[in-house]
């Protein structure tokens, strides 16, 4: 009973506009005080902030954020789109396909979905509109391609999931590689089919010679360097995710300075933005720990596991119900809020049913991608609308085919777990 009341209180705080981190801390603290009194609350609050901040793996988050900021300011995203457009511009829907590839490439060097959507809105979207692409189709592919940063390493969302579910960050990050390729292919195929259906919505671009195509490949070089600096060293076991994130931030900083003259104020802004975001995420993780501690005191999770274990249904039915619930939550809640609210409860449940939490982490992230592009709170769609001056309703309409194809991708990942687990199982 106490757990239900505290959860309702938490949702009231969120509905009132309280930041997710503060809402979790306040609601969790109220629950702990209710169950254990002032001594229990003071004991937890006196140690948990230090323990959360002192976690070695947490350093991965600010380093990936710093890497993302350097990448955003370096102009690498422009080069990725130009190279992809040179190769696919003469394919039906080629610029849309190039956008999905640029989104995947950008996701491989930047773990922020909204940053990817904003960057693609400033690079690939104007190019598509200039060539006569229908605005709904163009804005839709930009919004959905931005979500690839959540799945393809380095992914901030995957790091946080791994910390909340208590699984290997390295295996979690590597697990996103093959599903990321599949989802990228899904986006590209959706664009191609839409272009075949309505060719006037996706005109062809001018021809590019083979010499120019080959020359454009040099633009991909910086992305490959950063990929090897992060994903490559994690997969081969040369470095831990925390060490790899520091190497990635260093390499991204080197590319940032190499590609142009920089001001001291701009560097300060980059460090400041990444620090502020890292502090915000740190507060959210602290709030998740406080709230999870309250759940542990009430034995809510254990009771839920026992109750589900006694149900006369197949475990896959339970997984399907969880995925549907997460999809519905994504229509109304921020993805980070869903992550910290559901993972501490769902992870022990699925583990008790024999499911691999790495595999489910991939399912969780791909499901969260849909929440980023569906109304009424599809953040990526609002970002694209803001940067492109296209009505947000048109962006949402342009997203509809991609939402359907994403559902199919989730089904494939659910039916074939080895797609997500093959690479992690072969790590050094």
CORTATA-V86640 format. One record per pair of residues at least 4 apart in sequence whose C-alpha atoms are under 8 Angstrom apart, sorted by the first residue. I is the first residue (numbers start at 1). J is the second residue. Records with the same first field share a line. If there is no record, write none. Layout:
BEGIN
I=J, J
END
This chain:
BEGIN
1=5
2=6, 31, 298
3=7, 31, 295, 298, 300
4=8
5=9
6=10, 27, 28, 30, 31
7=11, 27
8=12
9=13, 27
10=14, 23, 24, 27
11=15
12=16
13=17, 18, 23
14=18, 19, 20, 23
18=22, 23
19=23
20=24, 284, 287, 337
21=25, 280, 281, 283, 284, 285, 286, 287, 288
22=26, 283, 284, 287
23=27, 287
24=28, 284, 287, 288, 290, 291
25=29, 286, 287, 288, 290, 291
26=30
27=31, 291
28=32, 287, 290, 291, 292, 293, 294
29=33, 41, 290, 291, 294
30=34
31=35, 294
32=36, 37, 40, 41, 293, 294, 297
33=37, 38, 40, 41
35=297, 298
36=40, 41
37=41
38=42
39=43
40=44
41=45
42=46
43=47
44=48, 290
45=49
46=50
47=51
48=52, 286, 289, 290
49=53, 286
50=54
51=55
52=282, 285, 286
53=58, 282
54=58
55=59
56=242
57=241, 242
58=62, 242
59=63, 242
60=64, 159, 241, 242, 243, 245, 246
61=65, 156, 159, 278
62=66, 274, 275, 277, 278
63=67, 242, 245, 246, 248, 249
64=68, 110, 111, 154, 155, 156, 245, 246, 248, 249
65=69, 110, 111, 112, 156, 274, 277, 278
66=70, 249, 270, 271, 274, 275
67=71, 109, 110, 245, 248, 249, 250, 252, 253
68=72, 109, 110, 111, 112, 249, 252
69=73, 270, 273, 274
70=74, 249, 252, 253, 256, 270
71=75, 76, 77, 109, 110, 252, 253, 256
72=76, 77, 115, 119
73=256
74=255, 256, 257, 259, 260
75=79
76=80, 222, 223
77=81, 102, 106, 119, 120, 123
78=82, 123, 124
79=83, 219, 220
80=84, 102, 105, 106, 219, 220
81=85, 98, 99, 101, 102, 123, 124
82=86, 216
83=87, 213, 216, 217, 219, 220
84=88, 89, 98, 99, 101, 102
85=89, 94, 95, 98, 99
86=208, 212, 213, 216
87=208, 213
88=94, 95, 97, 98
89=93, 94, 95, 98, 204, 205, 206, 207
90=94, 204, 205, 206, 207
91=204
92=192, 195, 196, 199, 202, 203, 204
93=97, 191, 192, 194, 195, 196, 202, 203, 204
94=98, 192, 202, 204
95=99, 124, 127, 128
96=100, 128, 138, 141, 142, 188, 191
97=101, 187, 188, 189, 191, 192
98=102
99=103, 120, 124, 141, 142, 145
100=104, 141, 142, 145, 184, 187, 188
101=105, 184, 188
102=106
103=107, 116, 120, 142, 145, 146, 147, 148, 149
104=108, 145, 148, 149, 152, 180, 181, 184
105=109, 223
106=110, 116, 149, 223
107=111, 112, 113, 116, 146, 148, 149, 150, 151, 152, 153, 154, 155
108=149, 152, 153, 154, 223, 227
109=153, 154, 223, 226, 227
110=116, 149, 153, 154, 155
111=149, 150, 152, 153, 154, 155, 156, 157
112=116, 149, 150, 155, 156
113=117, 146, 147, 148, 149, 150, 380
114=118, 146, 147, 379, 380, 383
115=119, 146
116=120, 146, 147, 149
117=121, 142, 143, 145, 146, 147, 380, 383, 384
118=122, 383, 384, 387
119=123
120=124, 125, 142, 146
121=125, 126, 139, 142, 384, 387, 388
122=126, 387, 388
123=127
124=128, 142
125=129, 138, 139, 142, 388
126=130, 388
127=131
128=132, 133, 138
129=133, 134, 135, 138
131=203, 204, 205
132=201, 202, 203
133=137, 138, 200, 201, 202, 203
134=138, 201, 202
135=139, 390, 394
136=140, 394, 395, 397, 398, 399
137=141, 201, 398, 399
138=142, 398
139=143, 384, 385, 390, 395, 398
140=144, 381, 395, 396, 397, 398, 399, 402
141=145, 187, 191, 398, 399, 402
142=146, 384
143=147, 373, 380, 381, 384, 395, 399
144=148, 187, 369, 373, 380, 399, 402
145=184, 187
146=380
147=151, 369, 372, 380
148=152, 180, 183, 184, 369
149=153, 154, 155
150=155, 156, 157, 158, 365, 366, 369
151=155, 157, 158, 176, 177, 179, 180, 362, 365, 366
152=173, 176, 177, 180
153=173, 174, 176, 177, 231
154=173, 230, 231
155=159, 173
156=160
157=161, 336, 365
158=162, 169, 172, 173, 361, 365
159=163, 169, 172, 173
160=164, 285
161=165, 339, 340, 343, 361
162=166, 167, 168, 169, 172, 361
163=167, 169
164=285, 288, 340, 343, 344
165=343, 344, 347, 357
167=171, 172, 357, 358
168=172
169=173, 241
170=174, 234, 235, 240, 241
171=175, 358, 424, 427
172=176, 358, 361, 362, 424
173=177, 231
174=231, 234, 235, 423, 424
175=179, 358, 359, 362, 420, 421, 422, 423, 424
176=180, 362, 420
177=181, 420, 423
178=182, 419, 420, 423
179=183, 362, 413, 419, 420
180=184
181=185
182=186, 409
183=187, 406, 409
184=188
185=189
186=190, 405, 406, 409
187=191, 402, 405
188=192
189=193
190=194, 401, 402, 405
191=195
192=196
193=197
194=198, 199
195=199, 200, 201, 202
198=202
199=203
208=212, 213
209=213
210=214
211=215
212=216
213=217
214=218
216=220
217=221
220=224
221=225
222=226, 255
223=227
224=228
225=229
226=230, 248, 251, 252
227=231, 232
228=232, 233
229=233, 244, 247, 248, 251
230=234, 241, 244, 245, 247, 248
231=235, 244
232=236
233=237, 238, 239, 240, 244
234=238, 239, 240, 241, 244
235=424, 427, 428
236=427, 428
237=427, 428
239=243, 244
240=244
241=245
242=246
243=247
244=248
245=249
246=250
247=251
248=252
249=253
250=254
251=255
252=256
253=257
254=258
255=259
256=260
257=261, 262
262=266, 267
263=267
264=268
265=269
266=270
267=271
268=272
269=273
270=274
271=275
272=276
273=277
274=278
275=279
276=280
277=281
278=282
279=283
280=284
281=285
282=286
283=287
284=288, 340
285=289, 340
286=290
287=291
288=292, 340, 341
289=293
290=294
291=295
292=296, 344
293=297
294=298
295=299, 300, 301
296=300, 301, 302
299=303
300=304
301=305, 345, 348, 349
302=306
303=307
304=308, 349
305=309, 348, 349, 352
306=310
307=311
308=349
309=353
313=317, 318
314=318
315=319, 353
316=320
317=321
318=322
319=323, 350
320=324
321=325
322=326
323=327, 364, 367
324=328
325=329
326=330, 338, 364, 367, 368
327=331, 367, 368, 370, 371
328=332
329=333, 338, 371
330=334, 335, 338, 368, 370, 371, 372, 374
331=371, 374, 375, 376, 377, 378
332=376, 377
333=337, 338, 377
334=338, 377
335=339, 368, 371, 372
336=340
337=341
338=342
339=343
340=344
341=345
342=346
343=347
344=348
345=349
346=350
347=351, 357
348=352
349=353
350=354, 355, 356, 357
351=355, 356, 357
355=359, 360
356=360
357=361
358=362, 420, 421
359=363, 417, 420, 421
360=364
361=365
362=366, 420
363=367, 410, 413, 414
364=368
365=369
366=370, 406, 410
367=371, 410
368=372
369=373
370=374, 403, 406
371=377, 378
372=377, 378, 379, 380, 381
373=377, 378, 379, 380, 381, 396, 399, 403
374=378, 381, 396, 399, 403
375=396
378=382
379=383
380=384
381=385, 392, 395, 396
382=386, 392
383=387
384=388, 390, 392, 395
385=389, 390, 391, 392, 395
386=390
390=394, 395
391=395
392=396
393=397
394=398
395=399
396=400
399=403
400=404
401=405
402=406
403=407
404=408
405=409
406=410
407=411
408=412
409=413
410=414
411=415
412=416
413=417, 419, 420
417=421
418=422
420=424
421=425
422=426
423=427
END
